[in-house]
Amino acid sequence: MTLETKKSVFVELGNFLSQFSEKESVKKSDVLYNDIFFDDFQSLIQLSQSHNGWYTPEQVYFAIQSWAEALTAENIEKWLSKYSFDFAQNDRNEKTVALILAGNIPLVGFHDFLSVLITGNKALIKTSSNDQHLLPFLAKYLIAVDENLKDKINFVEGKLENFDAVIATGSNNTSRYFEYYFKDKPSIIRKNRNSVAVLNGNESKEELENLGEDIFRYFGLGCRNVSKLFVPSGYSFDGFFEAMFKYQDVIHYEKYANNYDYNKAVFLMSNFKLLDNGFLTIKEDSSYASPISSVFYEFYENIDDLKARLEADSEQIQCIVSSDLIQNSIQFGQTQNPQLWDYADNVDTITFLLTTK
């Protein structure tokens, strides 16, 4: 398969995914193999919450739409244009890359899957027990579009064997196991990361409402979700809580509500000082990782000192959200809309796959 062929296959997948929306899914006549896959995928989306209680149709549709918007010919071309693909050499050195995927949010491992295939390698995939259905379905669609991919994609349930490199995503605890177990293989090992927002008190209501998207999308389970606020000394949270009111319906999801009740009780029993609006607690805490239904905050005196702190802690941080207060920060409401060239942990997966022997 040439690089152009691979690009076209994933563009076809993007076309297929573009049909599915929470408001209305519309079956298009010009999408390949719709007669085989459309109805089954729609059913899978509706069943996803029975497989994983966090995978509500709203969240799954959002993930699908995000990938539909990413997988356009223009985006794929822009993403890959800076790399040198020597496929004559690459074909002789085709690698089998083991992928150990997380399952915290729908299709969270798709970028690694895409990267392995687009670089001409084979994917040996171990899915998370929390997300065992969506990616295998999309793999079947890709194989229908081009049967040459059949020998490039292999899902396994047991022990991973016969691979040349590995990309593994897990917690800080599992990463230590991964680093030991895969010490003799070229690897990317991803650990826990969290995202933060830096406020200065001049944010508009619209910006703060958009920040709510960064906090509540996927119920806060993703590494790109904001779990920590940095606010100036004397900051009033009144405007913040007023903006968060837009997301009050989150408390109607049982799993979220259970976490809210439990974590609030733990905080109160520990005599922590909390601010609470009935569906979100915020707590002053130096940690970056807050529990579900809670956001930590910390005061800062000087923005330059804060910049130095964030730079020193960069390995713990996935994204920084601000209104241009921090260099290369993301605008409010955009953390869950990464581009193809926005790499997890800032590790360039394509370069790793093209240069690994």
DOMAR-653846 format. One record per residue (C-alpha): residue in one letter; chain; x, y, z. Coordinates in nm, 4 decimals. Layout:
{residu=A&chaine=A&px=X&py=Y&pz=Z}
...
// end
This chain:
{residu=M&chaine=A&px=0.0000&py=0.0000&pz=0.0000}
{residu=T&chaine=A&px=0.1339&py=0.3399&pz=-0.0940}
{residu=L&chaine=A&px=0.1149&py=0.6359&pz=0.1379}
{residu=E&chaine=A&px=-0.1493&py=0.7929&pz=-0.0857}
{residu=T&chaine=A&px=-0.3588&py=0.4775&pz=-0.0629}
{residu=K&chaine=A&px=-0.3376&py=0.4798&pz=0.3154}
{residu=K&chaine=A&px=-0.4390&py=0.8440&pz=0.3261}
{residu=S&chaine=A&px=-0.7412&py=0.7753&pz=0.1076}
{residu=V&chaine=A&px=-0.8518&py=0.4847&pz=0.3252}
{residu=F&chaine=A&px=-0.8593&py=0.7006&pz=0.6363}
{residu=V&chaine=A&px=-1.0366&py=0.9786&pz=0.4476}
{residu=E&chaine=A&px=-1.3059&py=0.7217&pz=0.3638}
{residu=L&chaine=A&px=-1.3277&py=0.6365&pz=0.7331}
{residu=G&chaine=A&px=-1.3698&py=1.0069&pz=0.8092}
{residu=N&chaine=A&px=-1.6533&py=1.0224&pz=0.5557}
{residu=F&chaine=A&px=-1.8185&py=0.7241&pz=0.7226}
{residu=L&chaine=A&px=-1.7885&py=0.8754&pz=1.0708}
{residu=S&chaine=A&px=-1.9216&py=1.2121&pz=0.9546}
{residu=Q&chaine=A&px=-2.2690&py=1.0597&pz=0.9200}
{residu=F&chaine=A&px=-2.3142&py=1.0068&pz=1.2932}
{residu=S&chaine=A&px=-2.4331&py=1.2866&pz=1.5189}
{residu=E&chaine=A&px=-2.6182&py=1.3126&pz=1.8474}
{residu=K&chaine=A&px=-2.8782&py=1.5397&pz=1.6873}
{residu=E&chaine=A&px=-2.9350&py=1.3244&pz=1.3810}
{residu=S&chaine=A&px=-2.7456&py=1.0508&pz=1.1998}
{residu=V&chaine=A&px=-2.7973&py=1.0703&pz=0.8251}
{residu=K&chaine=A&px=-2.7078&py=0.7844&pz=0.5925}
{residu=K&chaine=A&px=-2.5341&py=0.9259&pz=0.2845}
{residu=S&chaine=A&px=-2.5509&py=0.7581&pz=-0.0530}
{residu=D&chaine=A&px=-2.1872&py=0.8244&pz=-0.1470}
{residu=V&chaine=A&px=-2.0222&py=0.6598&pz=0.1559}
{residu=L&chaine=A&px=-1.8576&py=0.3255&pz=0.0889}
{residu=Y&chaine=A&px=-2.0080&py=0.0083&pz=0.2391}
{residu=N&chaine=A&px=-2.2879&py=0.1889&pz=0.4219}
{residu=D&chaine=A&px=-2.5205&py=-0.1009&pz=0.3483}
{residu=I&chaine=A&px=-2.2978&py=-0.3253&pz=0.5611}
{residu=F&chaine=A&px=-2.1784&py=-0.0935&pz=0.8384}
{residu=F&chaine=A&px=-2.4118&py=0.2042&pz=0.8959}
{residu=D&chaine=A&px=-2.6910&py=0.0381&pz=1.0927}
{residu=D&chaine=A&px=-2.4538&py=-0.1791&pz=1.2955}
{residu=F&chaine=A&px=-2.2414&py=0.1182&pz=1.3967}
{residu=Q&chaine=A&px=-2.5478&py=0.3162&pz=1.4982}
{residu=S&chaine=A&px=-2.6536&py=0.0224&pz=1.7157}
{residu=L&chaine=A&px=-2.3053&py=-0.0045&pz=1.8668}
{residu=I&chaine=A&px=-2.3116&py=0.3627&pz=1.9647}
{residu=Q&chaine=A&px=-2.6420&py=0.3138&pz=2.1443}
{residu=L&chaine=A&px=-2.5096&py=0.0033&pz=2.3209}
{residu=S&chaine=A&px=-2.1805&py=0.1595&pz=2.4282}
{residu=Q&chaine=A&px=-2.3113&py=0.2702&pz=2.7665}
{residu=S&chaine=A&px=-2.4057&py=-0.0903&pz=2.8476}
{residu=H&chaine=A&px=-2.0409&py=-0.1857&pz=2.7869}
{residu=N&chaine=A&px=-1.9028&py=0.1121&pz=2.9824}
{residu=G&chaine=A&px=-2.1280&py=0.3300&pz=3.1955}
{residu=W&chaine=A&px=-1.9228&py=0.6409&pz=3.1154}
{residu=Y&chaine=A&px=-1.9705&py=0.5963&pz=2.7406}
{residu=T&chaine=A&px=-2.3047&py=0.7729&pz=2.7063}
{residu=P&chaine=A&px=-2.4283&py=0.8262&pz=2.3499}
{residu=E&chaine=A&px=-2.3530&py=1.1988&pz=2.3882}
{residu=Q&chaine=A&px=-1.9869&py=1.1329&pz=2.4695}
{residu=V&chaine=A&px=-1.9437&py=0.8649&pz=2.2030}
{residu=Y&chaine=A&px=-2.0997&py=1.0850&pz=1.9347}
{residu=F&chaine=A&px=-1.8666&py=1.3674&pz=2.0368}
{residu=A&chaine=A&px=-1.5606&py=1.1437&pz=1.9987}
{residu=I&chaine=A&px=-1.6826&py=1.0182&pz=1.6614}
{residu=Q&chaine=A&px=-1.7475&py=1.3701&pz=1.5335}
{residu=S&chaine=A&px=-1.4030&py=1.4801&pz=1.6519}
{residu=W&chaine=A&px=-1.2410&py=1.2080&pz=1.4457}
{residu=A&chaine=A&px=-1.4662&py=1.2771&pz=1.1478}
{residu=E&chaine=A&px=-1.3457&py=1.6378&pz=1.1510}
{residu=A&chaine=A&px=-0.9825&py=1.5302&pz=1.1865}
{residu=L&chaine=A&px=-0.9800&py=1.2682&pz=0.9101}
{residu=T&chaine=A&px=-1.0066&py=1.4951&pz=0.6076}
{residu=A&chaine=A&px=-0.7707&py=1.4909&pz=0.3125}
{residu=E&chaine=A&px=-0.6523&py=1.8423&pz=0.4015}
{residu=N&chaine=A&px=-0.5779&py=1.7577&pz=0.7653}
{residu=I&chaine=A&px=-0.3994&py=1.4324&pz=0.6863}
{residu=E&chaine=A&px=-0.1893&py=1.6029&pz=0.4194}
{residu=K&chaine=A&px=-0.0949&py=1.8862&pz=0.6548}
{residu=W&chaine=A&px=-0.0100&py=1.6409&pz=0.9337}
{residu=L&chaine=A&px=0.2181&py=1.4200&pz=0.7253}
{residu=S&chaine=A&px=0.3760&py=1.6826&pz=0.5010}
{residu=K&chaine=A&px=0.6733&py=1.7481&pz=0.7312}
{residu=Y&chaine=A&px=0.7863&py=1.3839&pz=0.7402}
{residu=S&chaine=A&px=1.0009&py=1.1888&pz=0.4972}
{residu=F&chaine=A&px=0.8428&py=0.8544&pz=0.4089}
{residu=D&chaine=A&px=1.0879&py=0.6167&pz=0.2444}
{residu=F&chaine=A&px=0.8477&py=0.3308&pz=0.1847}
{residu=A&chaine=A&px=1.0880&py=0.1212&pz=-0.0226}
{residu=Q&chaine=A&px=1.3137&py=0.1078&pz=0.2816}
{residu=N&chaine=A&px=1.0206&py=0.0980&pz=0.5222}
{residu=D&chaine=A&px=0.8618&py=-0.2037&pz=0.3568}
{residu=R&chaine=A&px=1.1791&py=-0.4065&pz=0.4067}
{residu=N&chaine=A&px=1.1804&py=-0.3067&pz=0.7720}
{residu=E&chaine=A&px=0.8097&py=-0.3318&pz=0.8478}
{residu=K&chaine=A&px=0.7631&py=-0.3436&pz=1.2219}
{residu=T&chaine=A&px=0.4940&py=-0.4962&pz=1.4358}
{residu=V&chaine=A&px=0.4039&py=-0.2356&pz=1.6947}
{residu=A&chaine=A&px=0.2229&py=-0.3460&pz=2.0083}
{residu=L&chaine=A&px=-0.0408&py=-0.0984&pz=2.1247}
{residu=I&chaine=A&px=-0.1640&py=-0.1163&pz=2.4825}
{residu=L&chaine=A&px=-0.4617&py=0.1161&pz=2.4849}
{residu=A&chaine=A&px=-0.6365&py=0.3045&pz=2.7606}
{residu=G&chaine=A&px=-1.0159&py=0.3102&pz=2.7879}
{residu=N&chaine=A&px=-1.0885&py=0.6246&pz=2.9837}
{residu=I&chaine=A&px=-1.2611&py=0.8000&pz=2.6930}
{residu=P&chaine=A&px=-1.4059&py=0.6634&pz=2.3661}
{residu=L&chaine=A&px=-1.1473&py=0.5837&pz=2.0969}
{residu=V&chaine=A&px=-0.8673&py=0.7296&pz=2.3076}
{residu=G&chaine=A&px=-0.6114&py=0.5030&pz=2.1360}
{residu=F&chaine=A&px=-0.7168&py=0.5773&pz=1.7805}
{residu=H&chaine=A&px=-0.4323&py=0.8204&pz=1.7098}
{residu=D&chaine=A&px=-0.1692&py=0.5559&pz=1.7912}
{residu=F&chaine=A&px=-0.3573&py=0.3039&pz=1.5770}
{residu=L&chaine=A&px=-0.3711&py=0.5508&pz=1.2881}
{residu=S&chaine=A&px=-0.0039&py=0.6415&pz=1.3260}
{residu=V&chaine=A&px=0.1130&py=0.2795&pz=1.3133}
{residu=L&chaine=A&px=-0.0839&py=0.2011&pz=0.9981}
{residu=I&chaine=A&px=-0.0074&py=0.5254&pz=0.8142}
{residu=T&chaine=A&px=0.3675&py=0.4624&pz=0.8605}
{residu=G&chaine=A&px=0.3397&py=0.1212&pz=0.6962}
{residu=N&chaine=A&px=0.3662&py=-0.0919&pz=1.0080}
{residu=K&chaine=A&px=0.1521&py=-0.3628&pz=1.1631}
{residu=A&chaine=A&px=-0.0614&py=-0.2972&pz=1.4701}
{residu=L&chaine=A&px=-0.0820&py=-0.5606&pz=1.7431}
{residu=I&chaine=A&px=-0.3549&py=-0.4221&pz=1.9658}
{residu=K&chaine=A&px=-0.4542&py=-0.4949&pz=2.3226}
{residu=T&chaine=A&px=-0.7650&py=-0.2915&pz=2.3976}
{residu=S&chaine=A&px=-0.8723&py=-0.1804&pz=2.7412}
{residu=S&chaine=A&px=-1.1505&py=-0.3829&pz=2.9021}
{residu=N&chaine=A&px=-1.3380&py=-0.0508&pz=2.9141}
{residu=D&chaine=A&px=-1.3291&py=0.0044&pz=2.5382}
{residu=Q&chaine=A&px=-1.3351&py=-0.3250&pz=2.3499}
{residu=H&chaine=A&px=-1.5835&py=-0.2579&pz=2.0716}
{residu=L&chaine=A&px=-1.5459&py=0.0772&pz=1.8959}
{residu=L&chaine=A&px=-1.1940&py=0.0417&pz=1.7542}
{residu=P&chaine=A&px=-1.2391&py=-0.3198&pz=1.6341}
{residu=F&chaine=A&px=-1.5523&py=-0.2090&pz=1.4490}
{residu=L&chaine=A&px=-1.3671&py=0.0752&pz=1.2762}
{residu=A&chaine=A&px=-1.0850&py=-0.1665&pz=1.1916}
{residu=K&chaine=A&px=-1.3374&py=-0.3895&pz=1.0144}
{residu=Y&chaine=A&px=-1.4563&py=-0.0898&pz=0.8141}
{residu=L&chaine=A&px=-1.0993&py=-0.0028&pz=0.7122}
{residu=I&chaine=A&px=-1.0361&py=-0.3605&pz=0.6006}
{residu=A&chaine=A&px=-1.3555&py=-0.3520&pz=0.3923}
{residu=V&chaine=A&px=-1.2282&py=-0.0363&pz=0.2205}
{residu=D&chaine=A&px=-0.8871&py=-0.1965&pz=0.1526}
{residu=E&chaine=A&px=-0.8381&py=-0.5657&pz=0.2238}
{residu=N&chaine=A&px=-0.4594&py=-0.5166&pz=0.2278}
{residu=L&chaine=A&px=-0.5053&py=-0.3894&pz=0.5840}
{residu=K&chaine=A&px=-0.6287&py=-0.7286&pz=0.6978}
{residu=D&chaine=A&px=-0.2732&py=-0.8490&pz=0.7591}
{residu=K&chaine=A&px=-0.1772&py=-0.5194&pz=0.9239}
{residu=I&chaine=A&px=-0.4282&py=-0.5264&pz=1.2119}
{residu=N&chaine=A&px=-0.4419&py=-0.7862&pz=1.4870}
{residu=F&chaine=A&px=-0.6362&py=-0.7615&pz=1.8123}
{residu=V&chaine=A&px=-0.5183&py=-0.9860&pz=2.0958}
{residu=E&chaine=A&px=-0.6668&py=-1.0683&pz=2.4347}
{residu=G&chaine=A&px=-0.3845&py=-1.2577&pz=2.6005}
{residu=K&chaine=A&px=-0.0113&py=-1.2070&pz=2.6188}
{residu=L&chaine=A&px=0.1539&py=-0.9801&pz=2.3651}
{residu=E&chaine=A&px=0.4144&py=-1.1693&pz=2.1630}
{residu=N&chaine=A&px=0.6285&py=-1.1236&pz=1.8521}
{residu=F&chaine=A&px=0.6448&py=-0.7460&pz=1.8262}
{residu=D&chaine=A&px=0.9264&py=-0.5014&pz=1.7565}
{residu=A&chaine=A&px=0.8184&py=-0.1847&pz=1.9395}
{residu=V&chaine=A&px=0.5490&py=-0.0801&pz=2.1814}
{residu=I&chaine=A&px=0.3284&py=0.2182&pz=2.2613}
{residu=A&chaine=A&px=0.1638&py=0.1728&pz=2.5998}
{residu=T&chaine=A&px=-0.0689&py=0.4037&pz=2.7871}
{residu=G&chaine=A&px=-0.1506&py=0.3629&pz=3.1538}
{residu=S&chaine=A&px=-0.1235&py=0.5062&pz=3.5003}
{residu=N&chaine=A&px=0.1929&py=0.6042&pz=3.6839}
{residu=N&chaine=A&px=0.1816&py=0.2638&pz=3.8532}
{residu=T&chaine=A&px=0.1359&py=0.0584&pz=3.5361}
{residu=S&chaine=A&px=0.3997&py=0.2649&pz=3.3568}
{residu=R&chaine=A&px=0.6641&py=0.1279&pz=3.5925}
{residu=Y&chaine=A&px=0.5569&py=-0.2241&pz=3.4973}
{residu=F&chaine=A&px=0.5600&py=-0.1314&pz=3.1277}
{residu=E&chaine=A&px=0.9062&py=0.0218&pz=3.1528}
{residu=Y&chaine=A&px=1.0429&py=-0.2955&pz=3.3121}
{residu=Y&chaine=A&px=0.8554&py=-0.5418&pz=3.0930}
{residu=F&chaine=A&px=0.9400&py=-0.3629&pz=2.7672}
{residu=K&chaine=A&px=1.2917&py=-0.2488&pz=2.8621}
{residu=D&chaine=A&px=1.4426&py=-0.4302&pz=2.5651}
{residu=K&chaine=A&px=1.2029&py=-0.2824&pz=2.3081}
{residu=P&chaine=A&px=1.1833&py=0.0654&pz=2.1566}
{residu=S&chaine=A&px=0.8879&py=0.2198&pz=2.3333}
{residu=I&chaine=A&px=0.6660&py=0.5141&pz=2.4134}
{residu=I&chaine=A&px=0.5308&py=0.4738&pz=2.7663}
{residu=R&chaine=A&px=0.2622&py=0.7223&pz=2.8656}
{residu=K&chaine=A&px=0.1833&py=0.8030&pz=3.2284}
{residu=N&chaine=A&px=-0.0799&py=1.0062&pz=3.4114}
{residu=R&chaine=A&px=-0.1103&py=1.3647&pz=3.2977}
{residu=N&chaine=A&px=-0.3618&py=1.6355&pz=3.3737}
{residu=S&chaine=A&px=-0.4584&py=1.9669&pz=3.2199}
{residu=V&chaine=A&px=-0.4776&py=2.3065&pz=3.3869}
{residu=A&chaine=A&px=-0.6358&py=2.6439&pz=3.3275}
{residu=V&chaine=A&px=-0.4724&py=2.9741&pz=3.4144}
{residu=L&chaine=A&px=-0.7162&py=3.2570&pz=3.4879}
{residu=N&chaine=A&px=-0.6553&py=3.6234&pz=3.5632}
{residu=G&chaine=A&px=-1.0082&py=3.7315&pz=3.6578}
{residu=N&chaine=A&px=-1.0748&py=3.9156&pz=3.3310}
{residu=E&chaine=A&px=-1.2314&py=3.6196&pz=3.1512}
{residu=S&chaine=A&px=-1.5712&py=3.6750&pz=2.9920}
{residu=K&chaine=A&px=-1.8723&py=3.4648&pz=3.0817}
{residu=E&chaine=A&px=-1.8423&py=3.2973&pz=2.7406}
{residu=E&chaine=A&px=-1.4811&py=3.2032&pz=2.8059}
{residu=L&chaine=A&px=-1.5703&py=3.0566&pz=3.1451}
{residu=E&chaine=A&px=-1.8614&py=2.8646&pz=2.9958}
{residu=N&chaine=A&px=-1.6211&py=2.7255&pz=2.7372}
{residu=L&chaine=A&px=-1.3905&py=2.6285&pz=3.0223}
{residu=G&chaine=A&px=-1.6775&py=2.4160&pz=3.1483}
{residu=E&chaine=A&px=-1.6474&py=2.2127&pz=2.8284}
{residu=D&chaine=A&px=-1.2821&py=2.1497&pz=2.9125}
{residu=I&chaine=A&px=-1.3842&py=2.0370&pz=3.2621}
{residu=F&chaine=A&px=-1.6995&py=1.8301&pz=3.2001}
{residu=R&chaine=A&px=-1.6520&py=1.6708&pz=2.8568}
{residu=Y&chaine=A&px=-1.6159&py=1.2938&pz=2.9026}
{residu=F&chaine=A&px=-1.7094&py=1.3601&pz=3.2687}
{residu=G&chaine=A&px=-1.3538&py=1.4816&pz=3.3290}
{residu=L&chaine=A&px=-1.1969&py=1.1407&pz=3.2639}
{residu=G&chaine=A&px=-0.9469&py=1.2452&pz=2.9951}
{residu=C&chaine=A&px=-0.5920&py=1.3698&pz=3.0351}
{residu=R&chaine=A&px=-0.6946&py=1.6761&pz=2.8326}
{residu=N&chaine=A&px=-0.9700&py=1.7611&pz=3.0810}
{residu=V&chaine=A&px=-0.8951&py=2.0574&pz=3.3064}
{residu=S&chaine=A&px=-0.8591&py=1.9314&pz=3.6633}
{residu=K&chaine=A&px=-0.6726&py=2.2266&pz=3.8142}
{residu=L&chaine=A&px=-0.7228&py=2.6044&pz=3.8123}
{residu=F&chaine=A&px=-0.4551&py=2.8625&pz=3.8801}
{residu=V&chaine=A&px=-0.6178&py=3.1885&pz=3.9877}
{residu=P&chaine=A&px=-0.4744&py=3.5198&pz=4.1135}
{residu=S&chaine=A&px=-0.4762&py=3.5942&pz=4.4852}
{residu=G&chaine=A&px=-0.8134&py=3.7295&pz=4.5938}
{residu=Y&chaine=A&px=-0.9945&py=3.5720&pz=4.2965}
{residu=S&chaine=A&px=-1.3738&py=3.5497&pz=4.3334}
{residu=F&chaine=A&px=-1.5265&py=3.2248&pz=4.2104}
{residu=D&chaine=A&px=-1.8765&py=3.3754&pz=4.1710}
{residu=G&chaine=A&px=-1.8409&py=3.4242&pz=3.7955}
{residu=F&chaine=A&px=-1.6858&py=3.0802&pz=3.7570}
{residu=F&chaine=A&px=-1.9757&py=2.9069&pz=3.9318}
{residu=E&chaine=A&px=-2.2294&py=3.1132&pz=3.7394}
{residu=A&chaine=A&px=-2.0729&py=2.9941&pz=3.4137}
{residu=M&chaine=A&px=-2.0608&py=2.6312&pz=3.5303}
{residu=F&chaine=A&px=-2.4388&py=2.6333&pz=3.5832}
{residu=K&chaine=A&px=-2.4726&py=2.5542&pz=3.2121}
{residu=Y&chaine=A&px=-2.3431&py=2.2027&pz=3.2867}
{residu=Q&chaine=A&px=-2.5719&py=2.1207&pz=3.5806}
{residu=D&chaine=A&px=-2.7363&py=1.8276&pz=3.4015}
{residu=V&chaine=A&px=-2.4174&py=1.6264&pz=3.4496}
{residu=I&chaine=A&px=-2.5425&py=1.5357&pz=3.7966}
{residu=H&chaine=A&px=-2.8256&py=1.3336&pz=3.6387}
{residu=Y&chaine=A&px=-2.5769&py=1.0690&pz=3.5227}
{residu=E&chaine=A&px=-2.5700&py=0.8055&pz=3.7957}
{residu=K&chaine=A&px=-2.1996&py=0.7250&pz=3.7819}
{residu=Y&chaine=A&px=-2.1060&py=1.0931&pz=3.7973}
{residu=A&chaine=A&px=-2.3537&py=1.1587&pz=4.0796}
{residu=N&chaine=A&px=-2.2147&py=0.8673&pz=4.2801}
{residu=N&chaine=A&px=-1.8627&py=1.0058&pz=4.2439}
{residu=Y&chaine=A&px=-1.9802&py=1.3533&pz=4.3398}
{residu=D&chaine=A&px=-2.1490&py=1.2252&pz=4.6572}
{residu=Y&chaine=A&px=-1.8559&py=1.0044&pz=4.7541}
{residu=N&chaine=A&px=-1.5775&py=1.2551&pz=4.6911}
{residu=K&chaine=A&px=-1.7656&py=1.5375&pz=4.8573}
{residu=A&chaine=A&px=-1.8206&py=1.3193&pz=5.1651}
{residu=V&chaine=A&px=-1.4520&py=1.2267&pz=5.1800}
{residu=F&chaine=A&px=-1.3492&py=1.5900&pz=5.1582}
{residu=L&chaine=A&px=-1.5944&py=1.6971&pz=5.4269}
{residu=M&chaine=A&px=-1.4967&py=1.4184&pz=5.6649}
{residu=S&chaine=A&px=-1.1364&py=1.5293&pz=5.6243}
{residu=N&chaine=A&px=-1.2415&py=1.8841&pz=5.7185}
{residu=F&chaine=A&px=-1.1245&py=2.0271&pz=5.3874}
{residu=K&chaine=A&px=-1.2615&py=2.3650&pz=5.2941}
{residu=L&chaine=A&px=-1.4786&py=2.3280&pz=4.9839}
{residu=L&chaine=A&px=-1.6724&py=2.5446&pz=4.7445}
{residu=D&chaine=A&px=-1.9701&py=2.3557&pz=4.6060}
{residu=N&chaine=A&px=-2.2523&py=2.4255&pz=4.3609}
{residu=G&chaine=A&px=-2.4451&py=2.1002&pz=4.3865}
{residu=F&chaine=A&px=-2.2669&py=1.9162&pz=4.1049}
{residu=L&chaine=A&px=-1.9024&py=2.0311&pz=4.1266}
{residu=T&chaine=A&px=-1.6719&py=2.0874&pz=4.4206}
{residu=I&chaine=A&px=-1.3573&py=2.2957&pz=4.4060}
{residu=K&chaine=A&px=-1.0832&py=2.2582&pz=4.6628}
{residu=E&chaine=A&px=-0.7566&py=2.4408&pz=4.7220}
{residu=D&chaine=A&px=-0.4874&py=2.1817&pz=4.6614}
{residu=S&chaine=A&px=-0.1351&py=2.1762&pz=4.5170}
{residu=S&chaine=A&px=-0.1953&py=1.8508&pz=4.3265}
{residu=Y&chaine=A&px=-0.2790&py=1.8421&pz=3.9563}
{residu=A&chaine=A&px=-0.4989&py=1.5304&pz=3.9670}
{residu=S&chaine=A&px=-0.8418&py=1.5930&pz=4.1126}
{residu=P&chaine=A&px=-1.1079&py=1.3225&pz=4.1503}
{residu=I&chaine=A&px=-1.4146&py=1.3066&pz=3.9276}
{residu=S&chaine=A&px=-1.6669&py=1.5846&pz=4.0027}
{residu=S&chaine=A&px=-1.3985&py=1.8012&pz=4.1646}
{residu=V&chaine=A&px=-1.1506&py=2.0604&pz=4.0424}
{residu=F&chaine=A&px=-0.8511&py=2.1744&pz=4.2447}
{residu=Y&chaine=A&px=-0.7349&py=2.5334&pz=4.2522}
{residu=E&chaine=A&px=-0.4286&py=2.7226&pz=4.3617}
{residu=F&chaine=A&px=-0.3611&py=3.0941&pz=4.3999}
{residu=Y&chaine=A&px=-0.0657&py=3.2640&pz=4.2319}
{residu=E&chaine=A&px=0.0963&py=3.5987&pz=4.3084}
{residu=N&chaine=A&px=0.3099&py=3.6493&pz=3.9996}
{residu=I&chaine=A&px=0.2429&py=3.5200&pz=3.6482}
{residu=D&chaine=A&px=0.6149&py=3.4833&pz=3.5708}
{residu=D&chaine=A&px=0.6630&py=3.2651&pz=3.8771}
{residu=L&chaine=A&px=0.3660&py=3.0570&pz=3.7669}
{residu=K&chaine=A&px=0.5138&py=3.0150&pz=3.4192}
{residu=A&chaine=A&px=0.8340&py=2.8829&pz=3.5761}
{residu=R&chaine=A&px=0.6323&py=2.6436&pz=3.7924}
{residu=L&chaine=A&px=0.4381&py=2.5087&pz=3.4957}
{residu=E&chaine=A&px=0.7575&py=2.4639&pz=3.2963}
{residu=A&chaine=A&px=0.9169&py=2.2709&pz=3.5840}
{residu=D&chaine=A&px=0.6070&py=2.0496&pz=3.6095}
{residu=S&chaine=A&px=0.5650&py=2.0031&pz=3.2340}
{residu=E&chaine=A&px=0.5871&py=1.6236&pz=3.2528}
{residu=Q&chaine=A&px=0.2737&py=1.6206&pz=3.4666}
{residu=I&chaine=A&px=0.0735&py=1.8482&pz=3.2370}
{residu=Q&chaine=A&px=-0.0998&py=1.7599&pz=2.9116}
{residu=C&chaine=A&px=-0.2594&py=2.0946&pz=2.8197}
{residu=I&chaine=A&px=-0.2650&py=2.4499&pz=2.9525}
{residu=V&chaine=A&px=-0.5757&py=2.6570&pz=2.8893}
{residu=S&chaine=A&px=-0.5704&py=3.0364&pz=2.9081}
{residu=S&chaine=A&px=-0.6539&py=3.3530&pz=2.7220}
{residu=D&chaine=A&px=-0.2960&py=3.3814&pz=2.5917}
{residu=L&chaine=A&px=-0.1551&py=3.4226&pz=2.9441}
{residu=I&chaine=A&px=0.0793&py=3.1279&pz=2.8883}
{residu=Q&chaine=A&px=0.2755&py=3.0687&pz=2.5690}
{residu=N&chaine=A&px=0.1286&py=2.7953&pz=2.3468}
{residu=S&chaine=A&px=-0.1774&py=2.7616&pz=2.5675}
{residu=I&chaine=A&px=-0.5097&py=2.6419&pz=2.4271}
{residu=Q&chaine=A&px=-0.8165&py=2.8620&pz=2.4033}
{residu=F&chaine=A&px=-1.1059&py=2.7898&pz=2.6371}
{residu=G&chaine=A&px=-1.3286&py=2.5049&pz=2.5228}
{residu=Q&chaine=A&px=-1.0777&py=2.3484&pz=2.2830}
{residu=T&chaine=A&px=-0.8903&py=2.0876&pz=2.4880}
{residu=Q&chaine=A&px=-1.1000&py=1.7999&pz=2.3542}
{residu=N&chaine=A&px=-1.0498&py=1.9013&pz=1.9907}
{residu=P&chaine=A&px=-0.6844&py=1.8150&pz=1.9274}
{residu=Q&chaine=A&px=-0.5484&py=1.8189&pz=1.5747}
{residu=L&chaine=A&px=-0.3686&py=1.5220&pz=1.4205}
{residu=W&chaine=A&px=-0.0374&py=1.6975&pz=1.4860}
{residu=D&chaine=A&px=-0.1124&py=1.7503&pz=1.8568}
{residu=Y&chaine=A&px=0.0715&py=1.4582&pz=2.0145}
{residu=A&chaine=A&px=0.0002&py=1.3127&pz=2.3569}
{residu=D&chaine=A&px=0.2767&py=1.4077&pz=2.6029}
{residu=N&chaine=A&px=0.4356&py=1.6071&pz=2.3167}
{residu=V&chaine=A&px=0.6004&py=1.2879&pz=2.1906}
{residu=D&chaine=A&px=0.6017&py=1.2757&pz=1.8101}
{residu=T&chaine=A&px=0.4637&py=0.9296&pz=1.7389}
{residu=I&chaine=A&px=0.5270&py=0.9456&pz=1.3645}
{residu=T&chaine=A&px=0.8956&py=1.0292&pz=1.4089}
{residu=F&chaine=A&px=0.9270&py=0.7434&pz=1.6595}
{residu=L&chaine=A&px=0.7689&py=0.4982&pz=1.4159}
{residu=L&chaine=A&px=0.9702&py=0.6151&pz=1.1150}
{residu=T&chaine=A&px=1.3082&py=0.6135&pz=1.2906}
{residu=T&chaine=A&px=1.2815&py=0.3066&pz=1.5131}
{residu=K&chaine=A&px=1.4908&py=0.0231&pz=1.3746}
// end
